[in-house]
Amino acid sequence: MTIKELRRLKGISLQQIADALGISRQRVYQIQQGEYSSDKSVERIKDYLKSIEDAKNYAKRLRFRKGLTVTAAAKQIGISVSTLRNFESAQRATGISTVKKIADFYGVEPAMLMDEMI
């Protein structure tokens, strides 16, 4: 699967990848378009995109350990139910401030929820 296909499947913007990996949005675009072919950069981006689902599953396991429904957890975290559902199912990208709220609630580092890709 190409970077563009993975990115669209996960609902991740070029800027979100750039921010997470500490590279420019332009560089991510160039890599996606095949204009910059550093194998290391391509693999970093693909690994990041593939890891998103695993990280979200970790958040869901943490919620289950607390014995909470998605509704109860979202209320206690201070976010909407749909935001938490989307985060746990990796259907949409989640902003760093929301990831921090979720991490604080579960008592883990944000990087744990982002598969240590930040």
Secondary structure, DSSP 8 states (H G I E B T S, - for coil): --HHHHHHHHT--HHHHHHHHTS-HHHHHHHHHTSS--HHHHHHHHHHHHHHHHHHHHHHHHHHHTT--HHHHHHHHTS-HHHHHHHHHT-S---HHHHHHHHHHHTS-HHHHTTT--
